[in-house]
């Protein structure tokens, strides 16, 4: 069974299938990479909660930065957020994001109930 949560015309915020939650990409508010990453991860957390999952159940994360020079700044926030011993498989790359003011977008896949 496939369960879609918060579905609109273009996408669902969460799609659950066979014990896995696929979250839509999240961006955050703020001027700096630190602020945007912090807000972005708070949004990821809210979706994980809604999906019946948690940070220690993340299987994979894909991080897009508008500028790879921001890698260390983003990682400082990420490393503090991910529970020790529960780091997911992760990729990080540079991409042109949907709006010029965006500096980071994170896509998460997690085990769920």
C-alpha positions in Angstrom: 0.0 0.0 0.0 1.2 3.5 -0.8 0.1 6.3 1.6 0.5 9.9 0.5 0.4 12.7 3.1 -0.2 16.4 2.4 -0.8 15.8 -1.3 -1.2 18.7 -3.7 -1.4 19.0 -7.4 2.4 18.9 -7.8 3.7 16.7 -5.0 3.1 15.0 -1.7 5.1 16.1 1.3 5.4 12.5 2.4 5.0 9.2 0.6 5.1 6.0 2.7 5.6 2.6 1.2 6.7 -0.7 2.7 7.9 0.9 6.0 9.8 3.7 4.3 9.0 7.4 4.3 10.1 9.5 1.4 10.1 13.2 2.2 9.9 16.0 -0.3 12.9 18.3 -0.5 13.0 20.9 2.3 14.4 24.4 2.3 14.6 26.8 5.2 14.2 30.5 5.9 17.1 32.8 6.9 19.9 34.8 5.4 22.8 32.5 6.2 23.5 28.9 5.5 23.4 28.2 9.2 20.0 29.8 9.6 18.6 28.0 6.5 20.0 24.6 7.4 18.6 24.9 11.0 15.2 25.8 9.7 15.3 23.2 7.0 16.2 20.5 9.5 13.3 21.6 11.8 11.0 21.2 8.8 12.5 17.7 8.1 11.9 16.9 11.8 8.3 17.9 11.6 7.8 15.7 8.5 9.6 12.8 10.2 7.2 13.1 13.2 4.2 13.2 10.9 5.5 10.1 9.1 5.9 8.2 12.3 9.7 8.3 12.1 12.6 10.1 13.7 16.2 11.3 13.1 17.7 8.0 14.2 15.7 6.2 11.5 17.0 8.2 8.5 18.3 5.9 5.9 19.5 8.4 3.3 19.9 12.2 2.9 20.6 14.2 -0.2 21.9 17.7 0.4 22.0 20.3 -2.3 24.0 23.5 -1.7 23.8 26.5 -4.0 27.6 26.9 -3.4 29.9 24.2 -2.2 31.9 26.8 -0.4 29.1 26.6 2.2 29.8 22.9 2.9 31.5 23.3 6.2 28.9 25.8 7.5 26.1 23.4 6.6 27.9 20.4 8.1 28.3 22.2 11.4 24.5 22.3 11.8 24.0 18.9 10.3 26.5 17.2 12.6 24.9 18.7 15.7 21.4 17.6 14.5 22.1 13.9 13.5 22.1 11.6 16.6 25.5 10.1 17.3 25.8 6.6 15.8 22.9 7.2 13.4 24.4 9.0 10.5 22.5 8.1 7.3 24.0 7.4 3.9 24.4 10.9 2.5 25.3 12.7 -0.7 26.0 16.5 -1.0 26.3 18.4 -4.3 26.0 21.8 -5.7 22.9 22.8 -7.7 21.0 25.8 -8.8 18.0 25.9 -6.4 14.5 27.0 -7.2 15.0 30.5 -5.8 18.1 32.6 -5.8 17.9 33.3 -2.0 18.0 29.6 -1.2 21.3 28.2 -0.1 20.4 24.6 1.0 17.8 21.9 0.2 17.7 18.5 1.9 15.8 15.4 0.8 15.4 12.6 3.3 14.3 8.9 3.2 13.6 7.2 6.5 12.3 4.0 8.0 8.8 4.5 9.5 6.0 2.7 11.3 
